[in-house]
Amino acid sequence: MYVGNVQAQSAMRIPSEQPRLVIGIVVEQMRSDYIRRFWDKFGEGGFKRLINEGAYCSNAFCNYFFTQTAPGYATIYSGAPPSRHGIVADEWFDRVLRRTQTAVSDETAKTVGGSFDAGHFSPHQLICTTIGDEIKLASVKRSKVFGVSHDAVSAVLSAGHTADGAFWLDTETGNWVTSSFYMDNLPNWLTAENRKKLPDIYLAKTWTSSFPAEQYTRCLTDANPYEKGIEGRIVFPYVLPDLTKNKSISTRYGLLCQTPFGNSLTKDMATAVIVNENLGKDEFTDLLAISFVATERIGNAFGPMSIELEDAFIKLDQDLEHFLNFVDDFLGKENTLIFLTANHGAAQTTGYLSDSKTPAGIFNANSALSLLRSYLNALYGSGEWIKFYFRQQLYLNTELIENSKLKPEDFQQTVALFLSQFTGISHTITARTLQENQFTEGFRGNLQNGFFPRRSGDVFINLYPGWIEKTPNVTAHNSPYIYDTQVPLIWYGWKIKRDKITAPVDIAEIASTIAALMNIMPPDASQGKIITELVGQ
């Protein structure tokens, strides 16, 4: 742990002209209600410190439809919706290359510091700059920019194009790695960090609850029927050596991020980057983007009402307290601008809703697509009419449709009308409709904000509120409903005064607001909207 000198601690706490370090913290799958629900069990130095000493935007939201992981990060750091930054989903069908494409995959990039397949990633699919890019450009590349996450998607998209490095965990080796897009070799300090084998140390631990089970009064019981759990276990304690016994190496390191220890490991790495890269120690503003992924994995396995999820946030709160104390000691709160938000929320567990007599359900996309294929074959003749489907976006075989002398817009409409008959589907809409109209409100407005013709599907599905698509997980996120779109947003540190901002705030305003605070250009595709309550302070 870094220990600052007494002289640095006693220095006058006067904010620098520019923030010396901007730290972005994204907590995956953090619903906006979690702060209120878990408040009484938080300590004074984590979430409470951020809110009590910072500016809390209590009505922040994602203003686009497909609230998936990659679009969230791209929107936060580019200041633009998917219709502008191009990351429409975690995965899509590339009509030119005739294959599926993930948001950060890059065959030309090679792994640096780990296994062969761990590093084929870069931000080349992101078609615009990020706030990190603009900070680098404004300083003539003297600023330093890094992204740290358990996963490559979040590390890469938050770091941007001009970053000095993006680091993620290789589950085959347990090493922090990067790709050749950023560097040819790991820095010496990171090689030394990997030798410490911190993931192995965490894997030797046991996840126990912070409080007795009966004190989690805002949760379901520890043993309840709505959880998938870790390796089938759904009650505390989670003894990782037992759960990972006889498992492959990749499975063991993968399971680490299904526990709060995955977030602790990320916090350790973020601290190491600040110290070893000496971030914030010169006149040029640096940026560090940190992504806490374990909350998403735990939420997927246990659901929003589980003791495990609340305990994960309690332990994240402790990690945040440790990290904030470190930053204050190393650099000073007055020199550091921090924001904390989430890339999306999550739906309630459908089984819990149904048993509570609340409308909910699970949409089986495979069954619906099977019937759709049979219908299209009967109507138009046998053929591969559907090219790809991913999380409520349907990609049609446009080449076959055109060769069959069919009008694409009519074919899209036929598919949309057929799918609209399935229980659980509230609306369907075609790409042609979005291209020929401009929607600004409702779910169609959200769809418009997420529509990028080159990458988006041909037919889109909107489910009923409370419904999710069938997956191995107990919850999901991919809708325009408030439980998916409303997220927390807190600002803290450099020149930020205590405030509660109740006006609606789009997460796309984060990057533009940072640019306005620093008096630099915002990312090039951003809409330029800012949080005026902050900039006017």
C-alpha positions in Angstrom: 0.0 0.0 0.0 1.3 3.5 -0.9 2.1 5.7 2.1 2.5 9.4 1.2 5.0 11.7 3.0 4.0 14.0 5.8 5.0 17.1 3.8 2.7 16.2 0.9 -0.2 15.7 3.3 0.4 19.1 5.0 0.4 21.0 1.7 -2.3 23.6 1.2 -5.4 22.0 -0.3 -5.9 24.6 -3.1 -7.3 23.1 -6.3 -4.9 23.2 -9.3 -5.9 25.3 -12.3 -6.7 22.1 -14.2 -7.4 18.7 -12.6 -4.1 16.8 -12.6 -5.9 13.5 -12.8 -9.4 12.6 -14.0 -10.6 9.2 -12.7 -13.7 7.6 -14.3 -15.2 4.8 -12.3 -17.9 2.6 -13.9 -19.7 0.1 -11.7 -21.3 -2.4 -14.1 -25.0 -3.3 -13.6 -25.5 -0.7 -10.8 -29.1 0.2 -10.6 -29.9 3.7 -9.4 -31.8 2.4 -6.4 -28.9 0.5 -5.0 -27.4 3.5 -3.3 -30.7 4.1 -1.3 -31.2 0.4 -0.6 -27.7 -0.3 0.7 -27.0 3.1 2.3 -27.3 2.0 5.9 -24.6 -0.7 5.5 -22.1 1.5 3.7 -19.2 3.0 5.6 -18.5 6.7 5.8 -15.5 6.7 3.4 -16.9 5.2 0.1 -20.2 5.9 -1.6 -21.2 8.1 1.3 -18.1 10.2 1.1 -18.6 10.7 -2.7 -22.2 11.8 -2.2 -21.7 13.8 1.0 -18.7 15.7 -0.4 -19.6 15.7 -4.1 -22.4 16.4 -6.6 -25.0 13.7 -6.9 -27.0 13.5 -10.1 -30.0 11.5 -8.9 -31.7 11.3 -12.3 -29.0 10.1 -14.7 -30.0 7.7 -17.5 -29.0 6.0 -20.8 -30.9 7.6 -23.6 -30.7 4.7 -26.1 -32.5 1.3 -26.4 -30.0 -1.6 -26.3 -28.5 -1.1 -22.8 -25.6 -3.5 -23.2 -22.1 -3.4 -21.9 -20.2 -2.1 -24.9 -22.6 0.7 -25.9 -22.6 1.9 -22.3 -18.8 2.4 -22.1 -18.7 3.9 -25.6 -21.4 6.4 -24.7 -19.9 7.4 -21.4 -16.5 8.1 -22.8 -17.4 9.5 -26.2 -20.2 11.7 -25.1 -22.3 10.3 -28.0 -25.2 7.8 -28.4 -24.6 4.6 -30.4 -26.1 6.3 -33.5 -23.0 8.5 -33.5 -20.2 6.3 -32.0 -21.2 3.1 -33.9 -21.0 0.6 -31.0 -24.6 -0.5 -31.4 -24.3 -3.7 -29.3 -21.8 -6.1 -27.8 -22.0 -8.0 -31.0 -23.5 -7.5 -34.5 -23.4 -8.8 -38.0 -21.0 -7.2 -40.4 -22.8 -7.2 -43.8 -19.6 -6.3 -45.7 -17.5 -9.0 -44.2 -20.5 -11.4 -43.9 -19.6 -12.4 -40.3 -20.3 -11.5 -36.7 -18.3 -8.8 -35.1 -17.8 -8.0 -31.4 -17.4 -4.5 -30.2 -13.6 -4.6 -29.6 -12.3 -7.6 -31.5 -9.4 -7.0 -33.8 -7.6 -9.8 -35.6 -4.6 -7.6 -36.4 -3.9 -7.0 -32.7 -1.8 -9.5 -30.8 -1.6 -10.3 -27.1 1.1 -8.6 -25.1 2.0 -10.4 -21.8 -0.4 -13.4 -21.9 -2.0 -16.2 -23.8 -2.5 -16.1 -27.6 -6.2 -15.3 -27.7 -6.3 -12.9 -24.8 -5.3 -9.8 -26.7 -7.0 -9.6 -30.1 -8.7 -6.3 -29.1 -8.6 -2.7 -30.0 -11.0 0.3 -30.2 -11.0 0.4 -34.0 -14.7 -0.2 -34.2 -15.3 3.0 -32.2 -15.6 5.5 -35.0 -15.1 8.7 -32.9 -12.8 10.1 -30.3 -13.2 9.7 -26.5 -12.6 12.2 -23.7 -9.3 10.5 -23.1 -8.4 11.1 -26.8 -9.3 14.7 -26.5 -7.2 15.1 -23.3 -4.2 13.6 -25.2 -4.7 15.8 -28.2 -5.1 19.0 -26.2 -1.8 18.3 -24.4 0.0 17.4 -27.7 0.1 13.8 -26.3 1.9 14.7 -23.1 -1.0 13.6 -20.9 -1.2 9.9 -20.0 -4.4 7.8 -20.4 -5.0 4.3 -19.2 -8.0 1.9 -18.8 -8.2 -0.9 -16.3 -10.8 -3.6 -16.1 -11.2 -7.3 -15.6 -12.6 -7.4 -19.2 -11.1 -6.2 -22.4 -14.3 -4.6 -23.7 -14.6 -2.1 -20.8 -10.8 -1.5 -20.7 -10.5 -0.8 -24.4 -13.6 1.3 -25.0 -13.0 3.5 -21.9 -9.3 4.0 -22.7 -9.9 5.1 -26.3 -7.7 5.3 -29.4 -4.7 7.3 -28.2 -4.3 5.7 -24.8 -1.0 4.8 -23.3 -2.4 1.5 -22.2 -5.5 -0.6 -21.6 -5.1 -3.5 -19.2 -7.4 -6.5 -18.6 -7.0 -9.9 -16.9 -6.1 -12.9 -19.0 -8.0 -15.9 -17.5 -5.6 -18.4 -19.1 -2.6 -17.1 -17.2 -3.9 -14.8 -14.4 -1.8 -12.0 -15.8 -2.8 -8.4 -16.6 -2.3 -8.1 -20.3 -2.8 -5.7 -23.2 -2.7 -5.8 -27.0 -0.1 -4.7 -29.5 -2.5 -1.9 -30.5 -1.1 -0.1 -27.4 2.4 -1.4 -26.9 4.9 -4.0 -27.9 5.9 -5.1 -24.4 4.5 -4.8 -20.9 6.1 -2.1 -18.8 8.6 -3.5 -16.3 6.5 -2.5 -13.4 3.5 -4.5 -14.7 5.7 -7.6 -15.3 6.7 -7.3 -11.7 3.1 -6.8 -10.6 2.1 -10.0 -12.5 4.9 -11.9 -10.6 3.1 -11.2 -7.4 0.3 -13.6 -8.5 -2.4 -11.5 -6.7 -5.2 -13.5 -8.5 -4.0 -16.7 -6.9 -3.9 -15.0 -3.5 -7.5 -14.0 -3.9 -8.5 -17.4 -5.1 -7.3 -18.8 -1.8 -9.8 -16.7 0.1 -13.4 -17.4 1.2 -16.2 -15.0 0.5 -18.2 -14.6 3.7 -21.0 -12.1 4.2 -20.2 -8.8 6.0 -23.2 -9.2 8.3 -25.3 -12.0 9.6 -27.9 -13.1 7.0 -30.8 -11.8 9.1 -29.5 -8.2 8.9 -29.9 -8.1 5.1 -33.5 -6.9 5.6 -33.8 -5.5 2.1 -32.9 -8.8 0.4 -34.5 -12.2 -0.1 -33.3 -15.0 2.2 -29.8 -16.5 1.5 -31.4 -19.7 0.2 -34.1 -18.8 -2.3 -35.2 -20.4 -5.6 -34.3 -17.4 -7.8 -30.6 -17.8 -7.9 -28.2 -19.7 -10.1 -25.2 -19.2 -7.9 -21.5 -20.0 -8.3 -20.9 -23.5 -9.5 -24.4 -24.3 -8.2 -23.8 -23.0 -4.7 -26.3 -20.3 -3.6 -25.5 -19.7 0.1 -22.6 -18.3 2.1 -19.8 -19.0 2.6 -18.2 -19.4 -0.8 -14.9 -21.2 -0.3 -13.0 -20.5 -3.5 -10.4 -23.3 -3.1 -13.3 -25.8 -2.9 -15.3 -24.2 -5.8 -12.3 -24.1 -8.1 -11.0 -27.6 -7.2 -10.4 -29.7 -10.3 -11.4 -26.8 -12.5 -9.4 -25.6 -15.5 -7.1 -22.6 -15.0 -9.3 -20.4 -17.1 -12.4 -21.4 -15.2 -10.7 -20.6 -11.9 -9.6 -17.1 -12.9 -13.1 -16.6 -14.5 -14.8 -17.5 -11.2 -12.8 -14.9 -9.4 -14.8 -12.1 -11.0 -18.0 -13.8 -9.7 -17.0 -12.7 -6.3 -16.1 -9.2 -4.8 -12.5 -10.2 -4.9 -12.6 -9.5 -8.7 -13.3 -5.8 -7.9 -10.6 -5.8 -5.2 -8.1 -7.0 -7.8 -9.1 -4.3 -10.2 -8.7 -1.7 -7.4 -5.2 -3.0 -6.7 -4.3 -2.7 -10.4 -5.7 0.8 -10.7 -3.6 1.8 -7.7 -0.5 0.2 -9.3 -1.1 2.2 -12.5 -1.3 5.5 -10.7 1.8 4.9 -8.6 4.0 3.3 -11.3 3.0 5.7 -14.1 3.1 8.6 -11.7 -0.3 9.9 -12.8 -1.2 13.4 -12.0 2.3 14.5 -11.0 2.9 17.1 -13.8 1.1 20.0 -15.4 -0.6 17.8 -18.0 -4.0 16.3 -17.0 -4.0 12.5 -17.0 -7.0 10.1 -17.2 -7.5 6.7 -15.6 -10.7 4.8 -16.5 -11.6 2.0 -14.0 -14.3 -0.6 -14.5 -15.7 -2.7 -11.8 -17.1 -5.8 -13.5 -17.8 -8.2 -10.6 -21.1 -6.5 -9.7 -22.4 -7.5 -13.1 -21.3 -11.2 -12.8 -22.7 -11.4 -9.3 -26.0 -9.8 -10.3 -26.3 -12.2 -13.2 -25.8 -15.2 -11.0 -27.8 -14.1 -8.0 -30.2 -11.3 -9.0 -30.9 -7.8 -7.7 -32.6 -9.0 -4.5 -29.9 -11.3 -3.3 -27.8 -11.0 -0.2 -24.8 -11.8 -2.4 -25.3 -8.7 -4.5 -25.8 -6.4 -1.5 -22.7 -7.8 0.1 -20.7 -7.2 -3.1 -21.6 -3.6 -2.9 -20.7 -3.4 0.7 -17.3 -4.8 -0.1 -17.0 -2.5 -3.1 -17.8 0.4 -0.8 -14.8 -0.7 1.3 -12.6 -0.9 -1.8 -13.7 2.6 -2.8 -12.9 3.9 0.7 -9.4 2.5 0.5 -8.9 3.8 -3.1 -10.2 7.3 -2.2 -7.8 7.5 0.8 -5.0 6.4 -1.4 -5.8 9.1 -4.1 -6.1 11.8 -1.4 -2.7 10.7 0.0 -0.9 10.4 -3.3 -2.3 13.4 -5.2 -4.9 15.2 -3.1 -8.7 15.4 -3.6 -8.3 19.0 -4.7 -6.2 17.9 -7.7 -8.3 14.9 -8.8 -11.6 15.0 -10.6 -13.6 11.7 -10.1 -16.9 10.6 -11.5 -18.7 7.4 -10.7 -21.5 5.9 -12.8 -22.8 2.7 -14.3 -23.1 1.5 -17.9 -26.7 0.1 -17.3 -29.0 -1.2 -14.7 -30.7 -4.6 -14.5 -34.2 -6.2 -14.6 -35.7 -7.7 -11.6 -35.6 -11.6 -11.4 -38.7 -12.7 -13.3 -39.4 -15.6 -11.0 -39.5 -13.3 -8.0 -41.8 -10.9 -9.9 -44.1 -13.7 -11.1 -44.4 -15.2 -7.6 -45.2 -11.7 -6.3 -48.1 -11.5 -8.9 -46.3 -8.8 -10.8 -46.3 -9.0 -14.7 -43.1 -10.6 -15.9 -41.9 -13.3 -18.2 -39.1 -14.8 -20.3 -39.0 -14.5 -24.0 -37.5 -17.6 -25.8 -35.9 -16.1 -28.9 -34.8 -19.5 -30.2 -38.4 -20.8 -30.3 -39.6 -17.6 -32.0 -36.9 -17.7 -34.6 -37.6 -21.4 -35.4 -41.2 -20.6 -36.1 -40.2 -17.5 -38.1 -37.9 -19.5 -40.3 -40.6 -22.1 -41.0 -43.1 -19.3 -41.8 -40.6 -17.5 -44.2 -39.8 -20.8 -45.9 -43.5 -21.5 -46.5 -44.1 -18.0 -47.8 -41.1 -17.4 -49.9 -39.5 -20.8 -50.5 -36.7 -22.6 -48.7 -33.7 -20.4 -47.9 -31.4 -18.8 -45.2 -33.6 -15.8 -44.8 -32.2 -14.9 -41.4 -28.5 -14.2 -41.2 -28.0 -13.4 -37.5 -29.9 -12.6 -34.3 -28.5 -11.0 -31.2 -30.4 -9.7 -28.3 -33.5 -8.3 -29.9 -31.9 -7.3 -33.2 -32.6 -9.5 -36.3 -30.4 -9.4 -39.3 -31.9 -10.6 -42.6 -30.3 -12.0 -45.7 -30.6 -8.9 -47.8 -28.7 -10.5 -50.7 -31.1 -13.4 -50.9 -34.1 -11.1 -50.5 -32.9 -8.9 -53.4 -32.0 -11.9 -55.6 -35.6 -13.2 -55.0 -37.0 -10.0 -56.4 -38.5 -9.1 -53.1 -38.7 -5.6 -51.7 -36.5 -5.3 -48.5 -38.9 -3.0 -46.8 -41.8 -5.3 -47.4 -39.8 -8.3 -46.2 -38.8 -6.4 -43.0 -42.5 -5.5 -42.4 -43.6 -9.1 -42.9 -41.0 -10.3 -40.3 -42.0 -7.5 -37.9 -45.7 -8.3 -38.1 -45.1 -12.1 -37.6 -42.9 -11.5 -34.5 -45.4 -9.0 -33.0 -47.8 -12.0 -32.4 -45.5 -13.6 -29.8 -46.4 -13.3 -26.1 -43.9 -11.0 -24.4 -43.3 -8.8 -27.5 -44.9 -5.4 -27.1 -43.6 -3.8 -30.3 -41.5 -4.5 -33.4 -40.1 -1.9 -35.7 -38.1 -2.1 -38.9 -34.8 -0.4 -39.9 -36.6 1.2 -42.9 -39.1 2.9 -40.5 -36.1 4.3 -38.5 -34.4 5.5 -41.7 -37.5 7.2 -43.1 -38.7 8.8 -39.8 -37.2 10.8 -37.0 -38.3 9.8 -33.6 -37.4 11.8 -30.5 -39.5 10.3 -27.7 -40.5 6.9 -26.2 -38.9 3.6 -27.1 -38.8 4.6 -30.8 -36.7 7.6 -29.8 -34.4 5.4 -27.8 -34.1 3.1 -30.8 -33.3 6.0 -33.1 -30.5 7.1 -30.7 -29.0 3.5 -31.0 -29.5 3.1 -34.7 -26.4 3.0 -36.9 -27.4 1.7 -40.4 -24.2 -0.1 -41.3 -24.2 -2.2 -38.1 -27.8 -2.3 -36.7 -30.3 -5.0 -37.5 -33.2 -5.0 -39.9 -36.0 -5.7 -37.4 -36.0 -4.8 -33.7 -38.0 -6.3 -30.8 -39.2 -4.5 -27.7 -40.4 -6.8 -24.9 -43.0 -6.1 -22.2 -41.8 -4.3 -19.0 -40.5 -6.9 -16.6 -39.7 -9.4 -19.4 -36.2 -10.5 -20.3 -34.8 -12.7 -23.0 -33.9 -16.3 -22.1 -30.3 -16.6 -21.1 -28.3 -18.7 -18.5 -28.5 -15.7 -16.2 -31.2 -14.9 -13.6 -31.4 -11.2 -14.8 -30.7 -9.2 -17.9 -30.4 -5.6 -19.2 -31.3 -4.6 -22.7 -34.4 -2.4 -22.7 -35.5 1.2 -22.6 -37.3 0.7 -19.3 -36.2 2.6 -16.2 -34.7 -0.3 -14.4 -32.2 -0.7 -17.2 -31.6 2.9 -18.2 -31.5 4.9 -14.9 -28.1 4.8 -13.3 -26.2 6.7 -10.5 -23.9 9.5 -11.4 -21.6 11.2 -8.8 -18.9 13.8 -9.2 -16.2 14.4 -6.6 -13.0 16.2 -6.0 -11.4 19.0 -8.0 -13.6 22.2 -7.7 -16.7 20.1 -7.3 -19.1 21.5 -4.6 -21.6 19.5 -2.7 -24.9 19.4 -4.6 -27.8 17.3 -5.5 -28.8 17.7 -9.1 -32.3 16.4 -9.8 -32.6 17.6 -13.4 -32.4 14.8 -16.0 -28.8 14.0 -17.1 -27.9 11.8 -20.0 -24.7 9.8 -19.4 -23.5 11.1 -22.8 -23.1 14.5 -21.0 -20.3 13.1 -18.9 -17.6 13.5 -21.5 -18.7 16.9 -22.7 -18.9 18.1 -19.1 -15.3 17.0 -18.4 -14.2 18.8 -21.6 -16.1 22.0 -20.5 -14.6 21.9 -17.0 -11.1 21.6 -18.6 -11.8 24.1 -21.4 -10.9 21.6 -24.1 -12.7 20.3 -27.1 -15.3 17.6 -26.4 -15.1 14.2 -28.3 -15.8 14.8 -32.0 -19.1 12.9 -32.2 -20.5 14.2 -28.9 -23.7 16.1 -28.9 -22.0 18.8 -26.8 -24.6 18.9 -24.0 -23.1 19.6 -20.6 -24.3 19.4 -17.0 -24.6 23.2 -16.5 -25.0 22.9 -12.7 -21.4 21.6 -12.6 -19.8 23.8 -15.1 -21.3 26.9 -13.6 -19.8 26.1 -10.1 
